[in-house]
């Protein structure tokens, strides 16, 4: 059965007639390529007062773990000159409470729902995926294999062997599309991409945050309570674009481009680099309508390249 995102007409009525659909698997075609980045969009419910969330191609919700997590000690956020440093620590109520109390609300959003999960071991990833595999109304699962803000959070996306083990473990638990979220904090992302695809990933999200820190020199202490955190926002876009391009040249699965997206021009850069979809993250904090603004700006830009569909421009960057 083909699952289509309800937002079949994502752009404004006066926009050029552009086909924005994105095929992720035989079972999942998104009506458009605009999604939200996990951890920056809450449950999606919080944004319903700003616009019709069902117009988005998909909504990726905040990471869920097996057991409840309170998160890291404060301060958890610090503004950077061109971005944000965070150390939230995957705070969440745990999978059982989430399924019982939160998932029913998420089913009302109208957009394709992508649940993001993070295990503390390969086996734990399998347990989480098995639980969600039994639930209705989920379009795909995104595997957070690359969170820098928890102990061992990067272990699953820095070693190709371990990355493949995670995918093989969860692939046996579900037929839902699996999206592997990878880390930029590696020497070479390409072997990791190859490993997750070999293990059964249907798509890749690139990238998660870079590891960084902020210092209060007067106090001689880090600004964040945990010391280190994840860097996001416009300052990481150049890094993310390069890694998306490397993955596009290496693997043959759809790529969700993430990092520093603020407008439709940014999205076009990602598409040409090789992303089939984009996820909007940090900019949601200061412009709640940014995802919809990007969506509405795409048809005119795609048409300006002489194309009638998004797919025609993906990966068409002319490298020297």
Secondary structure by P-SEA (a helix, b strand, c coil): cccccccccccccccccccccccccccbbbcccbbbccccccccccccccccccccccccccccccccccccccccccccccbbbbccccccccaaaaaaccaaaaaacccbbbbbbbbccaaaaaaaaaaaaacccccbbbbccccccccccccccccaaaaaaaaaaaaaccccbbbbbbbcccccaaaaaaaaaaacccbbbccccccccccccccccccccccbbbbbcccaaaaaaaaaaaaaaccccccccccccccaaaaaaaaaacccbbbbccccccccaaaaaaaaacaaaaaaaccccccccccccccc
